[in-house]
Amino acid sequence: TGFDSDNSSGDFSEANHKVPEMLDLDPHQSNRTGKHNGETEIQENGIKRHRTSLPAPMFSRSDFSVWSILKKCIGLELSKITMPIVFNEPLSFLQRITEYMEHIYLINKACSHADPLERMQSVAAFAVSAVASQWERTGKPFNPLLGETYELTRTDLGFRFISEQVSHHPPISAFYSEGLNKDFIFHGSIYPKLKFWGKSIEAEPRGTITLELLKHNEAYTWTNPTCCVHNVIIGKLWLEQYGTVEIVNHSTGDKCVLNFKPCGLFGKELHRVEGYIQDKHRKKLCVIYGKWTECLWCTDPTTYETYKKNEKKGGEQKKKLVSEDDLKSENDEADDMPEIQDTVQFIPGSKLLWRINCRPPNSSQMYNFTSFAVSLNELEKGMEAILAPTDCRLRPDIRNMENGNMDVASKEKERLEEKQRAARKERAKDEVEWHTRWFHQGTNPYTGTSDWLYSGGYFDRNFSDCPDIY
């Protein structure tokens, strides 16, 4: 594959697919065509083309029983349970967080709108799109080691991103991203609490997500919905998101309330999202509906209520499947539309806010990764000299898993976990406290709650005092 598996591993993250562009590499070094060996290809327009497949296909889980591992864990906190590597994906959770940036065009849209309602609509779409990459992703991302980092700079998309594992128990991941044009700041800390309930695994999100639109002097905060993986004992694994997400504009007082509906007994509500945007006086300004696995639309409250009343009256409202031709007539952004068909009941006059990207044809053999996720753990020659030594891409267990070396990956995972335990015991013995490198604990300036804030300085690339974690 052309990857240096000894010192280039990648954890599960949404940011890894942007890795090659994140750093200013020597142009002679980057001007190569490595489409089949893991290296970046340069297109005629000068934009880097990322890899479209992983070095090795997904390892079959059919011979392994999740139940044999989880039957002793009912009701327990799963972050403290060691899971076999076969249940993982070759990405770190820090990289998974970076996948928030896959639909960064929605942030750019929000920055460009003069109307605060349209800005909130784009922010709401961005919040929903952040969980869309999890659809059918039933593999578990690698738990980041304490002090592990991930960085990504995408000049083509206009942002750079840095994250750090700031706590091991409880596991907390902090991240910070900024627009290269100084138009936005996106930051937060995530503490997913995992529990096993017999037939399902539930991930309750904790931690605040903050988006600041600098041009408009606005800040938005929200928390992700709960994620649940079903049929962990028998049957096909499937995933749903449920719970209420409230997005608050702290400058205008506007609020968006999104209800991720649970599946229900007959699956009628599966993947559905419904909600509304209201002003500071609680007046509904628009209604938002769709599916987090497909698309999101908005319409005015009167139209929505009229449509729902007609439905209840038993009027023959046929379920309209929204095709690409429909989207072209409703929106002027048809060039960006993927070739997929939605199953959302379309209300005439609605405006499209977001649509999910198509996945690569071989996605099912690549852990159901999106094209964005496929490129996250990509590593070019020369990058090791520029990355922090704690970067996810340098983790040997993830790198070996990606390359199909499952036995080596499993041994490396055990070695790294034991190395982390030994380091923790040594600190306890010497009464030395762990100090984070790029983030510090503080107070979110908008919610007043505890948060992890970026300390700055990462992109100065002074990594001399980084810990040895690999």
N, C-alpha and C positions, 0 to 999 in steps of 0.2 A: 504493500500500500504506500510505501514511501514514508511511513510514520516511524519516528524513533520511539519504539515502545518502551525503552528503558527509562526514558525521562520525559515522556509526554503523555500524561493521562488526562482525561476529561471527566468532570462530574456532570450529573444530570442537571442541565440548566437551559433556559430559553435563550441565553445570551451567547452560547457557544457557537451558534451557526454564524455569528457575525465576527468571530474571532480574527480571521485573517485581515480584516480591514480596520481592526481596532488599533493597530500599531502602524507607525510610519516606518515601513521596512525599506531597505535599499531597493530602488526601482529595478536595478539589474537582477536582484534576487527574486523579485516578484514577477518579472516578465518571463514566465515559463508556462508551458502547457502541460499540466499534470492531471488532466481530467480523469485518467484511469489509475493514477498512483497516489491520490490523496492530496495533490498539490493544486494550487489555485490556477485557473485558466483566465487569461485576459481576453476580453471580447474586443471587437473592433472599436467600440465606443469608449474603450478605456476602463470600463467598469469591471471589477473582478467578478468572476463567476465562481460560485461556491460549489462544493461537491454535491452530487445528487443522490448518492447512496453511501451506506456505511461499508467499511472494509470487509465485514463478514456478516452473514445473515443472522437473524435472531436465533438464539438457542432454544430448542423445544422444551417446554415445561410439562409436556404430557406425562413424563415418567416421574414427576414429583408431586407429592401431596401437600398442598397448603395446610390441610387439616392436621396433618401429623405434627406440624410446627405450632399451629395456632390453638389447638385444643387445650393447651395449658395456659393460654393467655386471655381467656374470656374476662372482659372488664378491666384488663390491665392497660397501662400506658405502653404502647408498642415501641416508642422511641428507645426504650430500655431493653428491648428484645433483639437478640442477634438473629438475623434472617439469612438463610442460604442465598448465595449470590445469584442463583438461578431465577429468583423472584425480582431481581433488579433490572433496571435499564442502564445502559452505559452512559449515564449523565449524573452529575451531582445536583442536589437540590438547589445549590446556588445558580447552576445553569438553568434549572427549571424556572427560577424566578426571572431570569433574563428574558424568558419567552414572553413576558409582559410586553416587550418592545416589538413583537412581531407586527403589530398593527399600529405602529407609531404614526402612521399617516393620520390617524384619528386625533392625535395630539396636535399635529400640524394644522388640521382642519379647525380645531378649537381655537388655536392661536390666531387663525386668519379671520374668524367670524367677528363682526362688530356687534352683533346681537347676543346678549347674555343667554337667551333661551337656546339659541343655536349652539353656543359654546357648551352649555350643559348637556345638550343632546349628544354632542360628539364625545364629551367626557363619559357619559353614561354608556355609550357604545364601546368606548375604550375599556371600561371596567368589565363589561360582559365579554369582550374579546379576549381578555386576559385569562379567562378560564376555558376558552374554547379549545385550546391546544390539548387539554386533558381528555377530550372525547376519545374513548376507546384506548386510552393510555393506562393500562392496568398494571404495568410494571412499576416497581418502586424505585424512585431515585435514590442514589447513594446518600447516606447521611454525611454531611460535610464534617471534616475533622475540625477541632477547635483551632482557629487561626487560618483556616483555609480561605482562599480568596478566588474571585473570578472577575476578570475585566473584559470589556468589549468596547471597541471604538468602531463605529460605522460612519465613515465620511459620506457615503452615498445616501444614508438615511438621516444623517445630521444629528447623531447623538454619541455619547460615550457613557459607559456604565461600569460601576465597580460594586462588588459585594464582598462581605466578610462574614464568616461564622464567628459570632461574638460570644456565644455561650454554648456549652455542650449539654448541661443538665440545668434547666430545660434547654432544648435545642432552639437557638434563636439565630436567624439569618438577617443581617442588615444590608440594605442596598441604597445606592445613590446613582442617579442618572441626570445628565444635563444636556440641553440642546447645544450643539456646536455654534449655533447662531445666538446663543444666550437668550432664547425665547421661552424656555421652560426648565423646571427642575422637578424631578420625580423621585421620591424617596420613601423609605419605610422600613419596617422590621416585621418579620413573619415568624410566628411560633405555632406550627401546626400540631395540634394535640391529637394523636391517633389512638383509637380504641377499637377493640374487637368485640362484636356483640353476637357471636355465634354463627350467623350466616353472612355477616357484612363487616367491613372495616370502615370506620367513620373518621374523617379528618376534619376536626373543628378548627377553623382559622382564627388565629389571635394575632393582634398587632395592627397598627394603623398604616394605611397607605395614603400618601399625600402627593398631590399634583399642584404645582404652582405655575400659573401662566403669567410670566413676568411682564409682558407688554400690557396686560389688562389689570395687573396688580390683584390677581385673584388666586385663591387657594381652595382646593377641593380635597376632602378627606372621605375615606370609606374603608370598609372591611369586607373581605371576600365571603362568599357563601360557604356553607358546609358541603364537603365532598364525601360521597359514600360509594364504596365498591361492594357490589353484591355477588352472591354465589361463590364465595371463597371456599366452600366445602365441596359442592358438586354443581355441575352445570357450567354454562358459559359466563365468564366474568363480564359484568356490565357496570357502568358508572353513572351516577346522577349527582346533580348539584341542587341543593335546596336551602331555603332560608331567606331572610329579608336583608337586602343591602341598601343602606341609606348613604347617598352621596350629598354632602353638604357644601354649598358655596359659601365660604365664611365671609366673603366680601359683600354679597348681595342679599344673603339670607335665603336664597332659593335652595330647594331640596329636591332630589330625585329619589323616589322610593321604588325599588325593584324587588318583586317577589319571584324568587326562583322556586317554582312549584314542585312539590314532591310527586313522584310517579303516580301514586294512587293505586287502588286495587286492580284496575283493569288497564293501567298504563295510559289513560286518556291524557293525563297532564305531563307525560314524559318530556323532559327538556324544556318545558314552556317557561317563558319569562314574561311577566306583565307588571306594569307599574305606571307611574305618572311623575310629572314634574310640577311642583307647586312653588309659588312665590312666598315671600316672607309673611304674607297675610293668609296663607294656606289656600289661595285660589289656584285651582288646577289650570295649568297652562297648556299641557299636552299629555297624551297617553302614549305609552311605549309598550310594544308587544312583539313577540317573536319566540325564537328558540336559541339557546346559547350554543347549540351545535350547528346552527344554520345561518340565521339572519336576525336583524332587529329593525323594526319599523316604528314610525310615530305618526300620530294623527291628532286632530283636535278633539277635545273631550265630547263635544256635542255629536260629532260624526260617530265616535266610538259608541256612545250610549245608544244612539238611534239604531246602529247596526246590531247591538246586543239585544235590544228590545224586539227587533224584527225576528231575531233568531228564536227568542223565547216564545214568540207568538206562533212558532211552528212554520213560518214562511220557508219555502224551499230555497234555502241559501246553500248553494252548492259549494263544496270545499274547493277553492281555486288553488291549483298548484302554480306557483309563480315561476315562470320560465324566464330565460334570459331576454326573450323578446318583450315580456312584460316589463322587465327592469329597464330596458332601453327606452320604453315609452314613459316611464315614471321618473327616470333619473338621467342626468347628462354624464354619468360616469361609467358608461357601459364598457369602455375600454379596460377598466379595472376588474370587471366581473369574471369570476371563475366559471367554468363550464359545469355547473351543478344545478340541480333542481331542488327547490325548497318544498317543504310540506306544511308551511305556515298558512293558516287561513287568512288570506289577504283582504284587507278592508279598502275598497276603492278610495283613491285620493291620498293614501298614505305615502309618506316619504321614507325611502330606504336610508337607514343610518349606518348599517354595517352588514357585511356578508363574509362568511368564513372562507378562507383560502382553500383551494384544492390541495389534496395531499398527493405525493408522488405515487405512481402506479404500483411500486413495490413497497408501499408503506407498511403493509401487514407483515412483511419479512424484516422490517426495520423498527420493531417495537411500536408501530403505528405513529411514528414520528411525522411531523410536518416537514416541509422542505426547510423551514427555518431551523428546526431542531436538528435535522440531519447534519447541518453545517456547524453546529455549536462546538463540537469537540475537534474540529478541524485544526491541524497544526502544521505550520510551514517550517521549513528549515531556517534556522537563525532566530526563530521566535523565542527559543529557550533563553537566549542571551538577553532578551528584553523583558520577558515576563517576570513577575515576582516569583520567587521560588515556591511560594505557597499556592500558586494558581492551579485550579482544578485540572487543567490540561496536562499537568505534570504528574498526576496521580497514577501510579502503575497498575492498580487494580482495575480502574475504569478503562484505561488504555488497553490493557490485555483483554478485558471483556469485549470491548469494541472490535478488537482484532480477532475474536473468536477463540482466544486462549483461556478457556473457562477454568481449567485446573490451576494455571498460574495466577489468574485473576483472584480465585478464591483464596489461595495461599497469601497473596499480597494483601488482600482485604484483612485477613486474620493478623498478618504482621503489622499493618498500620494501626489496627484497633489495639493490639497489644502494646505497641509503641506509645500510643496515646494514653493508655492506662498507666504504663510505667512512668511517663512524664508527669501525670497527675499525682501519682504517689510520691514522686520525688519532690514536687512542689509542696505537697502537704507535709512531708518530712522536714523540709527546710523552712516551712511557714512562709513560702513565697506565693504571692497572689498573681494570677494571670492578668496580663494587661493587653487589651485589644490594641491593634495597630492603627486602623484607619477610621474607626467609629468610637464614639463615646456615649455613655448613657446620659440622657437629659430629659427635657420636657418638650413635647410637641408644641410649637408656638400657637397652634390653632385649636387643638383640642384640650390642651392643658394636661394630657395624660403622659405617662412615662413612655419614652421612645428612645431609639438609638439614632444618633445624628452623625452625619459625616464630618470628620475632623479636617478633611482636606489634605492635600499634599501627595496623594497617591501617584498622580501623573508626572510628578517631578522625578519619579523612578529612583528614589533613594531606598533601596531594599536591603541595606547592609545589616539592619537589626531585625530582619524577619526571622521567625522561628523555623527550626528544622522539623517539619512535621511528616515528611515522606521518607 
